[in-house]
Amino acid sequence: MPRRGKIVRRTVIPDARYDNLNVTRMIGRVMKDGKRSIAEMIIYRAIDIIEDRAKTSNNEMLKKPAIEIFEQAIRNASPAIEVRPKRVGGATYQVPVDIRQDRRNALSMRWIINAARSRKSKPMFEKLAQELLDAAVMEGGAVRKKDEMHKMADSNKAFAHYKR
């Protein structure tokens, strides 16, 4: 809790093409050095690639509009619980705590982008499109990261009574 006053959250304006808040947030996270037009191009081209691949896919989960696949990928990569360190009498315990919805979305977007950046030898929009498609069907690096976090919380559930 801050000592200097109330934290004022910025209101996010939906993006122009899809009128979606999560697309705007994703653009902001992909953006480097203030180059918003490049980040928009990366996101929009990734969603266009998802649209093309969804048409040709034989997977029933991907027979939806691209923006719904995008939203599904974010939901699938969102963790429900995380561990926070808590000092109790000289020992530090990893205490599992629930996560607010805005932090869930922020973590899932960060993990999707980092997993896409760690893929090799393609343009960013193709790597991002593939990572979003993988996350939509519960695969890929971001979903693996979520599963690791859930395993960590599950293994430390004995310390859940230390919640803040």
N, C-alpha and C positions, 0 to 999 in steps of 0.2 A: 504494500500500500504506500503510495507516494506521500512524502511529507510536505510537498510544495503545493498541493492542490489537486483538484479533480482532473483526470485525464479526459480530454475531449476527443472522441473518435471521429475521424473524417468520414463523411458520407461518400460512398463510392458511386460514381455515375455509370450506368450500364453502357456497354460498348455499342458502337453504331450499327454493326452488321447484325448481331444476334439479340441485342437488347438484353444482355445477360451480365449479371454482376460477377459471376465466377470467371467469365472470359476476361473482363477488365482486370480482375485481380491476377489472373495468370499472366496477362500482358505485362503488368507491373513487376511480376517476379522474374519474367524472362528478360526484361529490359536491363541492359548494361550501359553505363555511362550516359544515361539520359536519352538514349536513342530509341524513342518510343515507336517511331514509324517502322524501324527494323523489327522490333519485338512484335508489333501488330502483324507485320507481314509473316513472321515465323508462325504465330498462332493461327492466323487465318489460312495459311497454306497447309498447316498440319490438319486443320479441321476439314479442308477440302480433300486432302488425301484420305482422311478417315471416311468421308462421304463416298469417294470412289471405291475404296476397298470394301466398304459395307455393302455396296451394290453387288459386288462379285463374290462376296463371302458366302460360304454355305453354313456358317455358324448362325443359329437362330438368335443368339444374343446380340448379334451385330446387324440384324435386319431392322434397324431403327434409324431415325435421322441422326446426323453426325453430332449435333449439339446434345442429344440425349446420351449418346455414347460417351461424350466428353464428361457430362455430369455423372454418369455411371462410373467412369474411371475414377473420378474424384471421390465418390462415395466408397468405392471398393478399396481405395488406398488410405482412407481416413481411419486413424486409430481411435478406439473408444476409451482406452485407458493408457496411462503412462506411469513411469516411476519417477519420483522426486526424492532427492536425498534429504534425510531428516536426522539431525544430531540428537542423540539421547544418551546422556551420561558418558560422553567420551567416545561413543560408538556412532558410526554413521550407517543408517539403514536406508535401503531403497524402498520407499513406501509407494504402493500403487494408488494413484488418484485418477478420478474421472477427468475428462478433458472437455472444455467448453467447445461449442460448435464452430466458432470462428477460428480457434486454434487447431481443431481437427482439419478444417479446410486448408489452413495455412501450412500445416505439416504435410498433408497429402500433396499439395501443389509443389512444395519444396522438394519432396522426395521424387515426384514424377519428373521434375525438371533436372534434378541431379542425376537420376538414373538415365535420362535421355542424354545428358551431356557426357556421361561416362561411356556411352556406346561409341563404337569406332567407325570412322571412315565414311560418313554420309553427311549431307547438310543437316543443320539442326532441325529444320521443319520435318524432315523424314524421320529422324530419330525420335522426335517428340510425338509424331503421329503413331509410330510403332509402339512407343511406351504407353501411350493412351489406350491403344487397342489392346495391348497386353493387360493393362490394369482393368480394362472393362470386362475381361474374361478371367479375372483373378490370377494373373500371372505377372511376371516382370519384376524389376528391382524394387519399385515402390511398394508393391504388395508384399514382397519378401521382407522389406524393412518394417512394415506394419506388423507382420506375423512375428518378427523378432521382438518387437516392443511388447506385444501381447504375451509372448512366452516369458519375457523378463518380468512382467507384472504378475503373471501367474505363478512363477517360481518364488516371488517375494510376497505372496498374499498373506503369509503369516504375520507380516508387519503392517497389515492394513489398519489395525487398531491405532496406529500412530498418526492417522490422517490429521492434517492441519485443521 
